[in-house]
Amino acid sequence: MPPVSGRRPFAAAALAVALIAAPACDRGEELRSEAIRASRPVSFDAGGVELEGRVFGPDEGSAGVVLAHMIPADQSAWFETAAALGAMGYRVLTFNFRGYCPGGDAGCSQGDKDVDAADEDLRGALGYLQSLGVSRAGLVGASMGGTAALIVASDDGSNVDAVVTLSAPQLLGDLAVQPEPLAALTAAKLYIAGTGDVTAAQAAEAFFDGSQQPKRLELVTTDDHGTDILTGNQGTRVEGLIAGWLEAHLPVSEGDA
């Protein structure tokens, strides 16, 4: 099925991609250090559990994005992406789901790992970002984080304008994207998966078929899953897709930049 196109990434998105697309073998540690310097650690409550994250971007601004990680990863998988989006004028929050405790600059969330509580954790993250003054929000999630993003964006009053998923499954434990809320979701939806990640690709196609406009499906030529796509052979393209989708459907205002 052909994708439904959004606007092409603008100059700021191209600049962000240039930062992230530098050769990983040469600049991986440098990019991570730059990302950490461009952020500050934060903590917030999610259903009685304290989660830790980092905030990137300007101290003020109405447009914000929450980046949600996948099961084998933690918030650090999003650091370079978060820094690039922050440089574009977005207020960006990365965080560790409960029970994820990589330590150091990557933080340590309380509680035990619980896939079934991923949507509750993401609601806490979104609420925290909105408490900082963000009135227009986007959710970008990888695998488990993508499934949670679709669920949370479907909540009444979530005020989510754009959603991007990378390799999101339809069902993970008791975490499930239900057809009716998905069909009613008015936020702009971009579904990304690798063609070699067959289950994820099938889920992305099903999400696309079950969604209303605006929507887009991008199946990229890779076996990588979730945030691993960002560091693989399709990383540059996918970073551009994410930045372009946010710019088209969650634009940064002049006062935010």
Secondary structure as UniProt FT lines:
FT   HELIX           11..20
FT   HELIX           24..37
FT   STRAND          39..46
FT   TURN            47..48
FT   STRAND          49..56
FT   STRAND          63..68
FT   TURN            71..72
FT   HELIX           75..78
FT   HELIX           79..87
FT   TURN            88..89
FT   STRAND          91..95
FT   TURN            98..99
FT   HELIX           104..106
FT   HELIX           115..117
FT   HELIX           118..131
FT   TURN            132..133
FT   STRAND          136..142
FT   HELIX           144..153
FT   TURN            156..157
FT   STRAND          160..166
FT   STRAND          171..172
FT   TURN            173..174
FT   STRAND          175..176
FT   HELIX           179..184
FT   STRAND          188..194
FT   TURN            195..196
FT   HELIX           198..209
FT   STRAND          215..220
FT   HELIX           226..231
FT   TURN            233..234
FT   HELIX           235..249
FT   TURN            254..256
//
